[in-house]
Amino acid sequence: MCLKSVHRIQVLLCVNLFALLVESLLERQLRQAMQRQEIEALPMYPEGRVCRWPTARRVIDLFEPVQRHTLAQGKRRVEALVAELTRLQRKLLKLLGLSTKDCGR
């Protein structure tokens, strides 16, 4: 990485700060939704073990296997296909106030 100037270091720190802010907001929104719906824990760990305080990293890891395929004809996009979401993924999207229809667009 070329961090030869103070400006580049400042920009890198700013980008890092924004990433941490987005992660914090994701965690906060999910935890507040869980509290509103009186959900004590979600099965987010391997073997379906429950998680009382979901982290952004864990949420991102759960969506990592989602596959998206785009069919194109020439340069025109014809159709986008998204693999079927698991029950937990759909529940997380609902808790975050996101539509499953928009997933993968």
C-alpha positions as CSV (number, residue, x, y, z in Angstrom):
1,M,0.0,0.0,0.0
2,C,1.3,3.4,-0.9
3,L,0.9,5.6,2.2
4,K,3.7,8.0,1.3
5,S,1.7,11.1,2.1
6,V,-0.3,12.4,5.0
7,H,-3.3,12.9,2.7
8,R,-3.4,9.2,1.8
9,I,-3.2,8.2,5.4
10,Q,-6.0,10.6,6.3
11,V,-8.2,9.2,3.5
12,L,-7.5,5.6,4.6
13,L,-8.4,6.4,8.2
14,C,-11.6,8.1,6.9
15,V,-12.6,5.1,4.9
16,N,-11.9,2.8,7.9
17,L,-14.0,5.1,10.1
18,F,-16.9,4.9,7.6
19,A,-16.7,1.1,7.5
20,L,-16.8,0.9,11.3
21,L,-19.7,3.3,11.4
22,V,-21.7,1.2,8.9
23,E,-20.9,-2.0,10.9
24,S,-22.1,-0.3,14.1
25,L,-25.3,0.9,12.6
26,L,-26.0,-2.6,11.2
27,E,-25.5,-4.2,14.6
28,R,-27.6,-1.5,16.3
29,Q,-30.5,-1.8,13.9
30,L,-30.5,-5.6,14.2
31,R,-30.3,-5.7,18.0
32,Q,-33.1,-3.1,18.3
33,A,-35.3,-5.1,15.9
34,M,-34.6,-8.2,18.0
35,Q,-35.5,-6.4,21.2
36,R,-38.8,-4.9,19.6
37,Q,-39.9,-8.4,18.5
38,E,-38.7,-10.0,21.8
39,I,-36.2,-12.3,20.1
40,E,-33.6,-13.3,22.7
41,A,-31.2,-15.0,20.3
42,L,-30.7,-16.1,16.7
43,P,-29.1,-19.4,15.5
44,M,-26.2,-17.7,13.8
45,Y,-23.3,-19.9,14.8
46,P,-22.3,-23.3,13.2
47,E,-24.5,-26.2,14.2
48,G,-27.3,-23.8,14.8
49,R,-25.9,-22.5,18.1
50,V,-27.6,-19.3,19.2
51,C,-26.2,-15.8,19.3
52,R,-27.6,-13.2,21.7
53,W,-25.5,-10.2,20.4
54,P,-25.1,-10.6,16.6
55,T,-22.1,-8.8,15.1
56,A,-21.9,-7.2,11.6
57,R,-19.1,-9.7,10.8
58,R,-21.4,-12.6,11.6
59,V,-24.2,-11.2,9.5
60,I,-21.9,-10.6,6.6
61,D,-20.5,-14.2,6.9
62,L,-24.0,-15.6,6.8
63,F,-24.7,-13.9,3.5
64,E,-21.3,-14.7,1.9
65,P,-22.5,-18.0,0.3
66,V,-25.4,-16.2,-1.5
67,Q,-24.8,-16.6,-5.3
68,R,-26.0,-14.2,-8.0
69,H,-25.9,-15.0,-11.7
70,T,-26.6,-12.5,-14.4
71,L,-27.7,-13.6,-17.8
72,A,-26.8,-11.2,-20.6
73,Q,-27.5,-11.0,-24.3
74,G,-24.8,-9.0,-25.9
75,K,-24.3,-6.0,-23.6
76,R,-27.9,-6.1,-22.4
77,R,-28.7,-7.7,-19.1
78,V,-31.6,-10.1,-19.6
79,E,-32.1,-11.5,-16.1
80,A,-30.5,-11.8,-12.7
81,L,-30.8,-15.0,-10.7
82,V,-30.2,-15.2,-7.0
83,A,-29.8,-18.5,-5.1
84,E,-32.6,-19.3,-2.7
85,L,-32.1,-17.6,0.7
86,T,-32.1,-19.7,3.9
87,R,-34.8,-19.1,6.5
88,L,-32.3,-17.3,8.8
89,Q,-31.1,-15.0,5.9
90,R,-34.7,-14.1,5.2
91,K,-35.4,-13.4,8.9
92,L,-32.3,-11.2,9.1
93,L,-33.3,-9.2,6.1
94,K,-36.8,-8.7,7.6
95,L,-35.3,-7.6,11.0
96,L,-33.1,-5.1,9.1
97,G,-36.1,-3.8,7.2
98,L,-34.9,-5.0,3.9
99,S,-36.9,-6.8,1.2
100,T,-35.8,-10.2,0.0
101,K,-36.8,-9.1,-3.5
102,D,-34.0,-6.6,-3.5
103,C,-31.4,-9.1,-2.4
104,G,-28.8,-9.5,-5.1
105,R,-29.8,-6.7,-7.4
